[in-house]
């Protein structure tokens, strides 16, 4: 279940970064998306973070769940900040779409 929380956090951070005009230009190299599209990215990012938090609390309870959720945020944010945005920007969106499915399969199995 925690792998699903990590992958959802990764997708959430990607969505929140796509809500920023600077990162839109970095990834697409053309004009940024409209304000409405960026708002949808922002709402999706926050919703995924909420789901990730809920999964952590459901899996480990209120005593350890929020602490482990902060750990999942750290694990999800490190590859984005230090690996994908600086060197492999084109990998970011496919990974953000695919990794939650892998996490879901791991949670079910």
N, C-alpha and C positions, 0 to 999 in steps of 0.2 A: 504494500500500500504506500510505503514511503517513496518508492521509485516513481509511482504515479504522481505523488506530490511534488517531487523534484522536476519531473518532466512538465507538469502543469505550470510550475513556477518559471521554468525556462520559456515556455510559450507565453506566459504572462509578461515577462520582461521583454520579450521580443515585440509583443503587441504594444506595450507601453513605449518602447523605443520608436516604433513606427508611428506613434502618435506625435512624435517630435518632428518639426520641420527639418532640422539639421540631418537627422538620420534618414528621413525620406529622401533627401538629396544624395546622401551617401550611398544608399542602396539602389536608387533608380537612376541617378545621374541626370535627372530632368526636373521639371517643376514639381514642387511638393503637391501632395494631394489636397483636396479642398478641406475646409474646416470641418464639414460634416463627416467626411471619411476619417479624419484624424480623431474626431470625437468618438466614432465607433470603435477605433483601435483602442482608445483610452478606456472605454467602458468594458470592452472585452478583456483587456489586461487586468483591470481591477476585479472583474468577475472571476477570472481564472485564479487570481491570488486568493480570493475569498474561498473558492472551492478547495484550493490547496491547503489553506488553513483549516477548513472543516475536516478534510481527510486526516490531517495530522492530529486534530483533537479527537476525532472518532477512533483513530487507531491507537492512540496512546493516552487518552484522557486529558483532563485539564492540567494535571500536574506536570506532565512532560511534553504534551502536544505542542504548546506554543514555543517552547524552547527548541524542540526538534524542527518546527516549522522555520524558525530563524536559521537553523542549520541548512535546511533545504534551500532557502533563499540564497545563502552564501554559495552553496554548491552549484546552484543554477546560474548565479550571476558571474561567477569567475570565468567560465569559458566564453561568455559573451563579452565581458569587459577586456579580457586579456588575450583572447584567441580569435574569436570570430569577427568582431568589428574591426580590429586592426589589420587582419591578414586575409580572412576568408569571408567577406561580406555576403557573397552570393550563396553561401551555405546556410545562412541564418534562417531564412523563411522555410526552406524545405525541412530543416531539422525541427523548427518550431511546430510544423504541421505533423511531422511523422513521429517524433518522440513521445507525445502523449498516447498514441496508439500502442506503442511498445510498452509504455508504463501500464496501460490498461490491461494488456495481455499478461504482463508479469503479475499484476494484482489479482487477476482472475485465476491464474494457474497457481 
